[in-house]
């Protein structure tokens, strides 16, 4: 684990999370003070204060804003089925066990959790899990990996992580969908303290992993992984 922490510290120096570029949509229901200018600071303000709006009567509309507008997942349409999924997921958070149906939409639903309780819950994003699994596989192979949600990033699609792991011949195990999200949150909370200090919030490490996945992790894979194909020609 110490090697992983050292690597994450090096990455945190090379890639300052304050350069985080995720923009806040103009439709944001929370008024952000005008003196907060950078995308990083605006996102931090949002994470720390969005929960204050959740005592409103129609908090579901705010949940959908988190997923659709801020998160960019327009396919998660508002309807009775998805309303029920969000509410069921929130119930399951306290039980520390997710059903398969909830975990299938974890990229969307974890955004809700991260704004509700940013000290406890973190976004479970495909890019973040892609980066995290690669680092775990290389530096802490004894730790179980995390199921990766389907992603949309074109760079990550080039190299399917599960295929790479299988072809490596190294033993690797994925966590159960029931406990993966909560175990992920606990792991990142511990690693965030090691990387950014005791007073840090766990979402800083999530932001770092999100940023480095398309370039740094992909480049590391290209530099590390090679494949030889032996063709069998029929005469």
PAROMI-461097 format. One line per field, with one value per residue: y, x negated, z negated of N, C-alpha, C, CB in turn; residue in one letter; residue number from 1. Coordinates in steps of 0.02 Angstrom, whole numbers, plus 50000, padded with zeros to 5 digits. Atoms other than C-alpha are relative to their C-alpha. Glycine has a CB too. Layout:
<recs>
n.v: Y,...
n.u: X,...
n.w: Z,...
ca.v: Y,...
ca.u: X,...
ca.w: Z,...
c.v: Y,...
c.u: X,...
c.w: Z,...
cb.v: Y,...
cb.u: X,...
cb.w: Z,...
rest: a,...
nr: NUM,...
</recs>
This chain:
<recs>
n.v: 49939,49941,49984,49966,49933,49961,49985,49951,49937,49974,49977,49940,49944,49988,49981,49962,50005,49933,49988,50037,49959,50015,49938,50001,49975,49938,50018,50022,49975,49968,49939,50001,49931,49975,49997,50067,49997,50059,50060,50041,49970,50003,50069,50011,49966,50039,50062,49986,49963,50022,50037,49953,49995,50064,50002,49973,50047,50038,50011,50043,49959,49984,50061,50007,49949,50028,50054,49981,49937,49997,50062,50011,50064,49981,50061,50017,49959,49999,50038,50034,50055,49971,49971,50056,50023,49952,50006,50065,49995,49961,50046,50052,49971,50010,50072,50017,50054,49979,50051,49999,49948,49937,49996,49992,49928,49970,49938,49947,49996,49979,49927,49978,50014,49957,49933,50005,50006,50001,50027,50073,50034,49974,50021,50063,49985,50048,49977,50007,50071,50021,49980,50033,50071,50008,49988,50056,50060,49994,49985,50037,50054,50042,49968,50014,49944,49974,50006,49936,49984,49985,49931,49969,49968,50036,50023,50059,50056,50030,50054,50030,50018,50070,50041,49994,50038,50072,50021,49995,50063,49988,50010,49939,50013,49941,49997,50009,49938,49982,49962,49964,49927,49978,50015,49950,49938,50006,50001,49933,49956,50014,49979,49927,49975,50013,49960,49928,49978,50019,49956,50002,50035,50055,49987,49974,50056,50020,49950,50015,50062,49983,49960,50035,50062,50002,49990,50032,50072,50030,49999,50051,50065,50007,50010,50060,50060,50019,50061,50034,50046,50051,50021,50068,49998,50065,50012
n.u: 49959,50043,50022,49943,49996,50056,49983,49946,50029,50036,49949,49967,50046,50003,49934,49966,49927,49972,49991,49940,49968,49928,49962,49935,49948,49967,49936,50012,49948,50032,50036,50070,50024,50034,50073,50027,50008,50028,49958,50015,49969,49927,49980,50007,49944,49940,50001,49993,49939,49941,49955,49955,49938,49966,49942,49944,49947,50016,50072,50015,50021,50070,50037,50005,50048,50066,50016,49993,50032,50069,50034,50001,49970,49933,49960,49964,49940,49956,49937,49984,50048,50063,49985,50003,50070,50036,49977,50022,50072,50011,49985,50052,50063,50004,50007,50068,49997,49961,49974,50029,49966,50030,50070,50001,49999,50040,50031,49950,49975,50052,50003,49952,50029,50058,49977,49963,50048,50066,50051,49993,49989,50040,49975,50027,50000,50038,50069,50033,50011,50051,50065,50012,50014,50067,50048,49996,50026,50073,50036,49972,49963,49963,49936,49949,49986,49932,49964,50001,49939,50011,50020,49991,50062,50028,50068,49997,49971,50054,50032,49954,50039,49989,50037,50070,50011,49994,50056,50062,50011,50004,49937,49965,49931,49959,49956,49928,49962,49966,50043,50054,49996,50019,50070,50035,49999,50046,50069,50020,50004,50065,50054,49999,50035,50071,50025,49987,50002,49944,49941,49974,49938,50017,49986,50060,50034,49956,50011,50066,49995,49959,50040,50058,49982,50004,50067,50055,49991,50002,50070,50035,49981,50034,50071,50010,49968,50013,49965,50023,49950,50031,49951,50006,49979,49982,50031
n.w: 50000,50004,49932,49968,50029,49972,49930,50000,50021,49942,49952,50026,49990,49927,49976,50052,49992,49993,49928,49981,49949,49993,50006,50032,49954,50020,50030,50069,50046,50057,49981,50018,50008,49941,50010,49988,49927,49967,49996,50059,50059,49992,50013,50071,50032,49985,50039,50072,50017,49963,50045,50034,49960,49998,50045,49962,49985,49940,49998,49943,49943,50012,49986,49928,49977,50015,49953,49930,49982,50024,49983,49928,49981,49977,49989,50062,49995,50058,49995,50063,50011,50024,50066,50048,50005,50042,50070,50025,50009,50062,50056,50003,50024,50072,50011,49977,49952,49942,49955,49933,49962,50020,49978,49927,49985,50053,49975,50009,50068,50048,49998,50050,50066,50012,50017,50063,50055,49968,50044,50004,49936,49945,49935,49974,49928,49960,49993,50064,50013,49951,50027,50064,49989,49971,50053,50048,49967,49994,50062,50057,49966,50047,50014,49949,49955,50002,49936,49965,49962,49930,49992,49935,49978,49942,50014,50043,49962,49960,50038,50048,50059,50018,49951,50018,50061,49985,49960,50039,50035,50071,50036,50020,50021,50004,50058,49989,49989,50062,50046,49964,50006,50067,50009,49960,50038,50057,49975,49978,50059,50031,49956,49995,50059,49989,49944,50006,50070,50045,49995,49932,49985,49955,49929,49966,49967,49944,49947,49971,49961,49942,49953,49972,49965,49926,49973,50036,50008,49933,49978,50039,49972,49935,50012,50040,49973,49930,49983,49940,49972,49957,49949,49975,49930,49970,49934
ca.v: 50000,50118,50108,50157,50305,50362,50352,50449,50583,50601,50614,50744,50853,50834,50862,50997,50965,51153,51145,51042,51098,51031,51177,51215,51230,51398,51307,51272,51285,51344,51523,51525,51685,51794,51802,51614,51609,51452,51290,51201,51321,51325,51135,51132,51260,51156,50996,51079,51174,51083,50980,51137,51130,50951,50994,51068,50987,50936,50877,50750,50891,50935,50754,50751,50913,50830,50683,50761,50939,50936,50754,50759,50598,50655,50475,50464,50533,50588,50461,50356,50212,50321,50415,50248,50200,50359,50341,50156,50193,50323,50192,50065,50186,50171,49981,49981,49857,49894,49790,49746,49866,50011,49967,49959,50148,50186,50318,50417,50378,50405,50586,50608,50527,50634,50796,50735,50688,50740,50685,50507,50470,50493,50485,50311,50361,50249,50356,50355,50166,50141,50238,50163,49983,50008,50078,49942,49805,49870,49924,49830,49669,49585,49707,49663,49772,49872,49834,49970,50052,50075,50235,50357,50417,50372,50357,50230,50125,50092,49979,49868,49847,49677,49606,49670,49594,49425,49417,49462,49293,49376,49332,49467,49471,49596,49649,49611,49742,49736,49811,49886,50064,50079,49995,50114,50263,50199,50165,50338,50421,50336,50370,50552,50581,50503,50605,50774,50777,50750,50896,50848,50790,50624,50700,50780,50610,50566,50727,50681,50505,50574,50696,50575,50429,50480,50531,50473,50304,50268,50320,50207,50062,50095,50100,49947,49826,49736,49595,49469,49376,49215,49186,49009,49007,48866,48793
ca.u: 50000,49856,49796,49970,49972,49802,49861,50020,49919,49808,49961,50039,49884,49877,50064,50130,50316,50340,50328,50488,50584,50761,50878,51033,51189,51276,51434,51357,51495,51369,51307,51118,51038,50969,50796,50776,50706,50607,50692,50604,50665,50841,50850,50786,50917,51050,50996,50991,51155,51272,51344,51425,51554,51605,51734,51843,52007,51951,51776,51791,51774,51608,51552,51589,51492,51342,51351,51408,51341,51187,51146,51185,51286,51436,51492,51549,51722,51844,51984,52065,51944,51790,51873,51891,51710,51644,51749,51707,51522,51529,51610,51475,51334,51373,51380,51205,51260,51321,51434,51378,51507,51433,51254,51296,51325,51189,51106,51268,51327,51160,51166,51320,51232,51076,51176,51284,51137,50970,50874,50937,50979,50880,50926,50900,50854,50791,50636,50596,50616,50512,50368,50388,50393,50236,50143,50206,50161,49983,49943,50060,50104,50167,50313,50475,50520,50679,50810,50795,50955,50975,50889,50898,50718,50643,50466,50514,50611,50448,50384,50508,50442,50522,50445,50274,50289,50345,50206,50076,50100,50093,50224,50354,50525,50666,50771,50956,51079,51157,51009,50898,50964,50946,50776,50721,50774,50679,50523,50521,50554,50399,50291,50345,50281,50114,50098,50174,50168,50284,50400,50435,50598,50600,50668,50497,50422,50574,50545,50361,50400,50534,50410,50265,50362,50375,50193,50076,50152,50178,49998,49937,50034,49962,49787,49810,49921,49870,49955,49885,50004,49943,50038,50072,50076,50165,50072
ca.w: 50000,49963,50143,50205,50085,50149,50330,50290,50201,50354,50466,50352,50371,50561,50580,50466,50437,50431,50621,50623,50776,50748,50779,50677,50789,50787,50733,50562,50428,50297,50310,50311,50242,50381,50303,50328,50505,50543,50597,50454,50320,50391,50387,50209,50157,50242,50155,49985,49998,50118,49976,49905,50046,50012,49879,50015,50063,50237,50198,50340,50466,50384,50390,50576,50599,50515,50634,50797,50796,50686,50720,50906,50904,51006,51034,50852,50889,50756,50740,50605,50630,50607,50463,50375,50415,50335,50178,50162,50182,50042,49928,49972,49929,49743,49758,49836,49967,50144,50252,50427,50499,50399,50443,50628,50620,50494,50605,50598,50423,50336,50394,50285,50136,50158,50149,50005,49894,49973,49819,49833,50014,50174,50358,50429,50607,50747,50772,50587,50572,50730,50654,50481,50543,50647,50497,50380,50505,50522,50345,50228,50322,50163,50152,50242,50391,50418,50552,50685,50748,50934,50988,51132,51144,51313,51245,51113,51238,51333,51194,51106,50930,50897,51056,51005,50833,50901,51029,50898,50815,50644,50516,50490,50407,50423,50275,50258,50322,50149,50058,50194,50179,49991,49994,50130,50025,49874,49977,50056,49888,49817,49969,49978,49802,49849,50009,49963,49772,49624,49657,49837,49912,50007,50167,50201,50240,50347,50446,50470,50531,50648,50725,50751,50826,51011,51031,50894,50861,51046,51084,50943,51017,51191,51118,51008,51104,51264,51356,51480,51595,51673,51835,51888,52077,52165,52314
c.v: 50063,50022,50038,50072,50045,50021,50053,50069,50033,50027,50064,50062,50019,50028,50033,49999,50069,50020,49962,50042,49990,50063,49990,50027,50063,49987,49980,50030,50035,50061,49997,50072,50022,50002,49932,49990,49935,49941,49956,50026,49998,49929,49983,50033,49961,49937,50013,50031,49976,49966,50045,50008,49937,49993,50031,49946,49956,49990,49954,50040,50019,49939,49991,50052,49974,49949,50024,50061,50002,49938,49984,49934,50013,49940,49979,50046,49998,49964,49963,49945,50027,50036,49946,49976,50046,49992,49933,50001,50037,49956,49949,50027,49986,49926,49975,49939,50021,49940,50006,50056,50069,50007,50008,50073,50039,50065,50059,50010,50023,50076,50030,49992,50049,50072,50000,50001,49996,49974,49924,49965,50036,49974,49939,50005,49949,50019,49991,49927,49972,50015,49963,49927,49989,50009,49943,49937,50001,50006,49966,49941,49955,50028,49986,50063,50019,49992,50069,50011,50013,50074,50025,50030,49959,49973,49936,49939,49963,49939,49974,49971,49926,49953,50000,49958,49925,49975,50002,49935,50009,49992,50067,49983,50066,49995,49990,50068,50023,50048,50045,50075,50024,49987,50049,50067,49998,50001,50070,50049,49991,50025,50076,50032,49992,50047,50075,50026,49986,50040,49997,49964,49946,50014,50029,49944,49975,50047,49987,49939,50012,50036,49959,49940,50003,50007,49960,49925,49965,49998,49947,49930,49989,49986,49932,49936,49990,49932,49972,49950,49953,49974,49929,49999,49931,49995,49969
c.u: 49957,49975,50055,50006,49946,50015,50054,49974,49962,50049,50034,49957,49998,50066,50040,50075,50032,50008,50060,50044,50076,50041,50068,50052,50033,50067,49994,50052,49971,49961,49929,49975,49956,49925,49966,49997,49979,50048,49989,50037,50076,50026,49995,50058,50064,50003,50013,50067,50064,50051,50050,50066,50043,50057,50061,50050,49983,49925,49981,49977,49927,49956,49990,49952,49928,49978,49998,49959,49927,49962,49998,50030,50073,50046,50040,50061,50042,50065,50010,49950,49935,50009,49992,49929,49960,50018,49978,49925,49983,50014,49943,49933,49991,49990,49931,49998,50047,50027,49967,50030,49970,49930,49994,50001,49957,49966,50048,50017,49947,49990,50047,49970,49944,50020,50039,49953,49929,49944,49999,50001,49965,50030,49963,50005,49957,49927,49961,49983,49947,49930,49983,49982,49930,49946,50000,49967,49924,49964,50027,50040,50040,50069,50049,50016,50075,50034,50004,50065,49982,49986,50010,49936,49967,49930,49999,50026,49946,49970,50047,49961,50008,49962,49926,49984,50002,49939,49934,49984,49995,50069,50031,50073,50037,50047,50073,50034,50034,49959,49949,50003,49977,49926,49956,49997,49952,49928,49977,49996,49932,49942,49996,49963,49925,49971,50006,50001,50064,50063,50033,50066,49985,50012,49939,49964,50042,49989,49932,50003,50041,49958,49945,50018,49990,49930,49948,50008,49997,49929,49959,50015,49964,49926,49985,50023,49981,50032,49971,50053,49965,50053,49987,50028,50015,49970,50051
c.w: 50000,50069,50037,49974,50028,50072,50003,49979,50058,50052,49977,50008,50074,50027,49944,50011,50006,50073,50028,50045,50007,49987,49968,50050,49973,49965,49926,49952,49938,50024,49973,49994,50059,49993,50010,50076,50032,50000,49938,49939,50004,49986,49926,49962,50010,49957,49926,49982,50034,49955,49966,50038,49995,49950,50034,50017,50060,50006,50058,50060,49993,50012,50076,50030,49989,50053,50072,50019,49979,50023,50074,50023,50018,50009,49939,49995,49937,50017,49935,49984,49971,49933,49946,49990,49955,49927,49969,49985,49935,49939,49991,49974,49925,49983,50020,50045,50057,50038,50067,50042,49984,50027,50075,50020,49950,50022,49990,49927,49949,50001,49948,49930,49984,49982,49934,49941,50029,49956,49999,50067,50057,50066,50025,50076,50038,50007,49935,49986,50048,49974,49936,50009,50028,49946,49948,50029,50001,49933,49938,50026,49953,49985,50057,50040,49997,50069,50034,50038,50073,50007,50071,50028,50055,49988,49959,50037,50040,49966,49946,49942,49981,50046,49983,49939,50012,50038,49962,49964,49924,49968,49981,49987,49997,49940,50021,50011,49935,49957,50034,49989,49932,49986,50039,49963,49941,50022,50020,49941,49966,50042,50006,49942,50009,50053,49987,49928,49962,50011,50068,50005,50053,50074,50037,50037,50059,50059,50034,50045,50064,50052,50034,50043,50075,50028,49963,49993,50067,50026,49963,50026,50066,49991,49967,50034,50074,50013,50065,50023,50049,50048,50022,50072,50025,50070,50047
cb.v: 50000,49986,49936,49961,49996,49960,49936,49978,49990,49944,49945,49990,49982,49936,49938,50074,49962,50051,49979,49977,49986,49944,50032,50041,49946,50045,49944,50021,49943,49950,50063,49960,50007,50070,50026,49943,50053,49979,49960,49998,50071,50022,49952,50026,50072,49982,49965,50046,50071,49952,49962,50068,50013,49946,50037,50035,50036,50035,49969,49959,50063,50026,49938,50007,50068,49968,49944,50013,50058,50006,49944,50005,49948,50038,49943,50007,49977,50072,49951,49971,49962,50048,50030,49942,49997,50073,50007,49945,50036,50063,49964,49970,50075,50026,49962,49988,49933,50044,50005,49933,50000,50007,49938,49963,50026,49951,49993,49983,49934,49965,50027,49960,49928,50001,50028,49936,49937,50069,50026,49984,49994,49979,50058,49936,50071,49994,50074,50028,49961,50035,50076,50006,49970,50051,50067,49985,49994,50059,50073,50046,49958,49992,50076,49974,49981,50074,49971,50003,50061,49980,50009,50054,50010,50045,50055,50013,50026,50050,50024,49946,50043,49984,50025,50074,50020,49986,50043,50056,49967,50071,49957,50055,49963,50010,50067,49963,49989,49937,49954,49986,50024,49964,49927,50010,50014,49935,49952,50026,49984,49926,49969,50026,49964,49927,49983,50016,50072,50006,50071,49968,50049,49941,50048,50032,49943,50001,50071,49988,49944,50044,50058,49978,49982,50055,50073,50030,49985,50040,50069,50006,49997,50064,50056,50006,50005,49998,50012,49964,50040,49942,50048,49948,50033,49991,49953
cb.u: 50047,49941,49980,50065,49995,49935,50023,50056,49953,49956,50052,50018,49929,49982,50039,49974,50030,49956,49936,50038,49968,50021,50008,50001,50053,50011,50032,49929,50043,49953,50037,49957,49960,50025,49984,50043,49951,49934,49985,49924,49976,50021,49957,49932,50008,50002,49933,49944,49990,49979,49960,49967,49982,49951,49986,49976,50066,50027,49975,50062,50044,49990,50037,50069,50011,49999,50051,50072,50038,49999,50032,49932,49995,49995,49955,49954,50042,50014,49999,50070,49986,49971,50073,50045,49968,50015,50076,50016,49967,50044,50067,49990,49999,50062,50054,49955,50025,49959,50078,50009,50075,50000,49962,50058,50073,49948,49981,50063,50027,49933,50017,50066,49974,49954,50044,50042,50016,49983,50011,50062,50075,49925,49994,50040,49975,50032,49999,50044,50065,50012,49998,50062,50052,49990,50014,50073,50028,49984,50000,50044,49951,49960,49992,50064,49981,50000,50072,49941,50036,50061,49929,50053,49953,50000,49960,50044,50054,49945,49933,50045,50020,50074,50011,49981,50051,50064,49995,50006,49939,49973,49988,49994,50002,50041,49992,50032,50053,50016,49965,50006,50070,50043,49985,50036,50071,50015,49994,50049,50057,49993,50010,50072,50023,49989,50039,50065,49985,49978,49981,49950,50056,50040,50058,49952,49988,50074,50002,49949,50032,50060,49969,49954,50071,50043,49982,49995,50067,50045,49969,50018,50076,50010,49974,50035,50076,49923,50076,49931,50058,49969,49999,50038,49945,50078,49938
cb.w: 49939,49955,50038,49987,49924,49997,50037,49953,49940,50031,50011,49926,49975,50036,50029,49998,49941,49963,50038,49937,50066,49952,50069,49934,50013,50060,50039,49977,49977,49963,49973,50051,49935,50016,49931,49966,50017,49967,50063,49986,49990,50071,50041,49974,50028,50073,50009,49979,50018,50055,49948,49993,50073,49989,49934,50064,50012,50063,49934,50018,50005,49928,49972,50033,49964,49930,49993,50015,49970,49924,49965,50024,49941,50065,50022,49937,50060,49978,50061,50003,50065,50051,49999,50024,50069,50023,49997,50052,50059,49999,50013,50069,50013,49965,50038,49940,49967,50046,50006,50035,49985,49924,49977,50032,49998,49975,50074,50039,49978,50017,50071,50006,49997,50061,50056,49999,49956,50023,49929,49963,50015,49994,50051,49972,50013,50069,50021,49943,50007,50068,49988,49955,50047,50057,49966,49982,50072,50042,49990,49954,50037,49935,49990,49967,50072,49979,49989,50047,49970,50043,49980,49995,49941,50061,49964,49940,50048,50014,49969,50034,49942,50001,50071,49987,49946,50040,50062,49948,50025,49986,49936,50055,49931,50065,49964,49941,50055,49960,49954,50075,50013,49948,50021,50068,49974,49962,50061,50051,49950,49986,50069,50001,49936,50022,50064,50032,49997,49930,49984,50045,50025,49981,50007,49949,49950,49978,49972,49944,49959,49978,49963,49945,49986,50027,49998,49932,49965,50048,49989,49926,50011,50041,49955,49934,49994,50016,50007,49988,50035,49957,50060,49953,50043,50003,49993
rest: x,x,x,x,x,x,x,x,x,x,x,x,x,x,x,x,x,x,x,x,x,x,x,x,x,x,x,x,x,x,x,x,x,x,x,x,x,x,x,x,x,x,x,x,x,x,x,x,x,x,x,x,x,x,x,x,x,x,x,x,x,x,x,x,x,x,x,x,x,x,x,x,x,x,x,x,x,x,x,x,x,x,x,x,x,x,x,x,x,x,x,x,x,x,x,x,x,x,x,x,x,x,x,x,x,x,x,x,x,x,x,x,x,x,x,x,x,x,x,x,x,x,x,x,x,x,x,x,x,x,x,x,x,x,x,x,x,x,x,x,x,x,x,x,x,x,x,x,x,x,x,x,x,x,x,x,x,x,x,x,x,x,x,x,x,x,x,x,x,x,x,x,x,x,x,x,x,x,x,x,x,x,x,x,x,x,x,x,x,x,x,x,x,x,x,x,x,x,x,x,x,x,x,x,x,x,x,x,x,x,x,x,x,x,x,x,x,x,x,x,x,x,x,x,x,x,x,x,x,x,x,x,x,x,x
nr: 1,2,3,4,5,6,7,8,9,10,11,12,13,14,15,16,17,18,19,20,21,22,23,24,25,26,27,28,29,30,31,32,33,34,35,36,37,38,39,40,41,42,43,44,45,46,47,48,49,50,51,52,53,54,55,56,57,58,59,60,61,62,63,64,65,66,67,68,69,70,71,72,73,74,75,76,77,78,79,80,81,82,83,84,85,86,87,88,89,90,91,92,93,94,95,96,97,98,99,100,101,102,103,104,105,106,107,108,109,110,111,112,113,114,115,116,117,118,119,120,121,122,123,124,125,126,127,128,129,130,131,132,133,134,135,136,137,138,139,140,141,142,143,144,145,146,147,148,149,150,151,152,153,154,155,156,157,158,159,160,161,162,163,164,165,166,167,168,169,170,171,172,173,174,175,176,177,178,179,180,181,182,183,184,185,186,187,188,189,190,191,192,193,194,195,196,197,198,199,200,201,202,203,204,205,206,207,208,209,210,211,212,213,214,215,216,217,218,219,220,221,222,223,224,225,226,227,228,229,230,231,232,233,234,235
</recs>
